[in-house]
């Protein structure tokens, strides 16, 4: 496969970017969310069918309250502002994570955006919000236990069907920016055979040339899936 059908991105480095430019940390987050458009356009141009971005983790609640408050306002604004553009470009919007832990306003906007774009098929754009890979596996286990399925009937396939997005194929390629070489809980179950690509580029600076480089590296990999 020359082109990954599903790309996941850990958008890291917003705060470091802001500090490097002498700007408030919140400006780094704003620039970071704005930069998602670059990846969306690139995916559409290259025939990538799905893009999942790590926007806010379950651990991010431990950041300073003012920063978290700003991020939540930013997410609300972005969802409201961008949904019409996504719909016009044929992009379907989705969210994975513990949605119930977000504010009622954000939950309502997510529902509206998901409903408005549900018919689109050019690209599935998923935001991982209040998301943690371990939390997702725990929630899948709770779902299975709640269905009273006997232990002998629990398989990998069954677990996968109880994840947040059971109909979405596992990511072929996961990119992390800012020089950190770890997944930090992003799609832990789904990333078992994903190709990992780490770059020192801070997320607000991550552009089409960086995506091209990631694609070229992906094409050089040999995916054996344990065979």
C-alpha positions as a printed Julia matrix, in Angstrom:
227×3 Matrix{Float64}:
   0.0     0.0    0.0
   1.64    3.23  -1.17
  -0.74    5.61   0.58
  -1.98    5.11   4.16
  -5.75    5.02   4.29
  -5.88    6.08   7.92
  -3.4     8.52   9.48
  -3.27    9.43  13.15
  -1.48   12.55  14.36
  -0.32   13.4   17.87
  -0.24   17.18  17.58
   2.54   18.01  20.0
   4.58   21.17  20.55
   2.03   23.99  20.65
   3.29   25.39  23.95
   6.95   25.1   22.98
   6.17   26.86  19.72
   4.54   29.74  21.61
   7.48   30.08  24.0
   9.94   30.05  21.09
   8.04   32.93  19.48
   7.57   34.92  22.67
   3.8    34.44  22.57
   1.24   33.38  25.2
   0.78   29.61  25.45
  -2.83   29.94  24.36
  -1.68   31.39  21.04
   0.25   28.19  20.42
  -2.93   26.18  20.9
  -4.86   28.47  18.55
  -2.2    28.16  15.85
  -2.12   24.42  16.4
  -5.85   23.98  15.82
  -5.68   26.25  12.77
  -2.95   24.02  11.35
  -5.27   21.01  11.21
  -6.64   22.48   7.97
  -3.25   21.89   6.32
  -3.4    18.16   7.07
  -7.04   17.91   6.01
  -6.31   19.46   2.61
  -3.26   17.25   2.16
  -5.24   14.11   2.99
  -7.93   15.03   0.47
  -5.29   15.61  -2.21
  -3.52   12.31  -1.53
  -6.53   10.04  -1.21
  -6.23    9.41   2.52
  -9.63    8.27   3.73
  -9.34    8.92   7.47
  -7.49   11.38   9.7
  -7.57   11.13  13.49
  -5.91   13.81  15.61
  -5.1    13.76  19.33
  -6.62   17.04  20.49
  -7.07   16.66  24.25
  -6.15   13.72  26.46
  -7.69   12.53  29.72
  -4.41   13.61  31.36
  -4.6    17.14  29.95
  -7.12   18.07  32.66
  -4.08   18.3   34.96
  -2.81   21.38  33.13
  -3.35   24.86  34.63
  -7.1    25.64  34.93
  -6.88   28.78  32.79
  -5.18   26.87  29.99
  -7.81   24.12  30.09
 -10.59   26.7   30.14
  -9.15   28.41  27.07
  -8.77   25.09  25.24
 -12.4    24.21  25.87
 -13.52   27.59  24.54
 -11.28   27.05  21.53
 -12.71   23.6   20.82
 -16.24   24.97  21.04
 -15.43   27.84  18.7
 -13.61   25.63  16.19
 -16.43   23.07  16.0
 -19.01   25.82  15.46
 -16.89   27.66  12.91
 -15.5    24.78  10.87
 -18.42   22.4   10.5
 -19.88   24.21   7.48
 -16.47   24.13   5.75
 -16.03   20.44   6.5
 -19.47   19.7    5.12
 -18.81   21.7    1.95
 -15.59   19.75   1.34
 -17.27   16.39   1.82
 -15.58   15.64   5.15
 -17.36   13.65   7.84
 -16.69   14.8   11.4
 -16.43   12.45  14.36
 -15.18   12.49  17.94
 -13.76    9.7   20.11
 -13.22    9.85  23.84
 -15.2    10.28  27.01
 -17.57   12.79  25.46
 -19.76   12.83  28.57
 -16.87   14.45  30.46
 -17.0    17.55  28.26
 -19.27   20.54  28.83
 -22.88   20.36  27.69
 -22.24   23.12  25.13
 -19.38   21.17  23.52
 -21.4    17.95  23.56
 -24.27   19.68  21.79
 -22.01   21.17  19.12
 -20.37   17.8   18.55
 -23.78   16.18  18.03
 -24.78   18.9   15.55
 -21.52   18.61  13.62
 -21.66   14.81  13.49
 -25.26   14.89  12.27
 -24.64   17.62   9.68
 -21.68   15.84   8.1
 -22.86   12.22   8.48
 -23.57   11.85   4.74
 -20.06   12.88   3.65
 -17.61   10.27   2.34
 -14.46   11.95   1.0
 -12.66   11.89   4.35
 -13.48   10.95   7.94
 -11.95   13.51  10.29
 -11.92   12.38  13.92
 -10.89   14.43  16.92
  -9.79   12.52  20.03
 -11.23   14.71  22.8
 -10.98   13.77  26.48
  -9.37   10.64  25.09
  -6.99    8.12  26.62
  -5.99    4.77  25.18
  -6.19    3.03  28.54
  -9.52    4.71  29.26
 -10.85    3.43  25.93
  -9.84   -0.15  26.76
 -11.36    0.15  30.24
 -14.61    1.48  28.73
 -14.63   -1.41  26.23
 -14.26   -3.89  29.1
 -17.1    -2.21  31.0
 -19.27   -2.43  27.88
 -18.54   -6.14  27.5
 -19.19   -6.83  31.19
 -22.44   -4.86  30.95
 -23.59   -7.16  28.15
 -22.93  -10.17  30.41
 -20.83  -11.91  27.77
 -19.18  -15.08  29.13
 -15.37  -14.87  29.41
 -14.92  -17.8   27.01
 -16.61  -15.75  24.29
 -14.39  -12.68  24.68
 -12.05  -12.34  21.7
  -9.89   -9.6   20.2
 -12.61   -9.04  17.64
 -15.2    -8.56  20.39
 -13.01   -6.07  22.23
 -12.45   -4.13  18.98
 -16.21   -3.97  18.43
 -16.61   -2.28  21.82
 -14.03    0.47  21.25
 -15.1     4.08  20.63
 -15.01    3.79  16.83
 -15.47    0.1   15.98
 -16.13    0.75  12.3
 -12.91    2.71  11.73
  -9.92    0.67  10.51
  -6.73    0.78  12.55
  -4.34    3.59  11.55
  -1.7     2.68   8.99
   0.54    5.56  10.03
   0.83    7.52  13.27
   2.79   10.78  13.25
   4.02   12.58  16.35
   5.5    16.04  16.14
   7.89   17.96  18.44
  10.58   15.3   18.87
   8.84   13.16  21.47
   9.14    9.45  20.64
   6.14    7.9   22.35
   2.41    7.4   21.84
   1.27    8.88  25.18
  -1.86    6.74  25.18
  -2.97    7.53  21.63
  -4.96    4.67  20.05
  -3.15    2.05  22.11
  -5.26   -0.89  20.95
  -5.57    0.29  17.36
  -1.85    1.1   16.88
  -0.58   -2.48  17.35
   0.68   -2.62  13.74
   0.75    1.05  12.83
   3.89    2.52  11.33
   5.24    5.2   13.66
   6.84    8.41  12.41
   8.46   10.92  14.77
   9.61   14.37  13.73
  11.24   17.24  15.68
   9.01   19.78  13.92
   6.64   21.52  16.33
   2.99   21.03  15.4
   2.15   24.65  14.4
   5.05   24.49  11.9
   4.13   21.04  10.56
   3.18   21.54   6.91
   2.77   19.8    3.58
   6.52   19.19   3.15
   6.56   17.41   6.51
   3.56   15.32   5.47
   5.29   14.49   2.19
   8.35   13.33   4.14
   6.18   11.14   6.39
   4.51    9.61   3.33
   7.85    8.85   1.67
   9.06    7.16   4.85
   5.83    5.16   5.03
   6.36    3.93   1.46
   9.82    2.65   2.41
   8.49    0.53   5.25
   7.69   -3.17   4.87
   4.55   -4.04   6.78
   4.6    -7.72   7.74
   1.92   -7.76  10.46
   3.88  -10.43  12.34
   4.24  -12.73   9.31
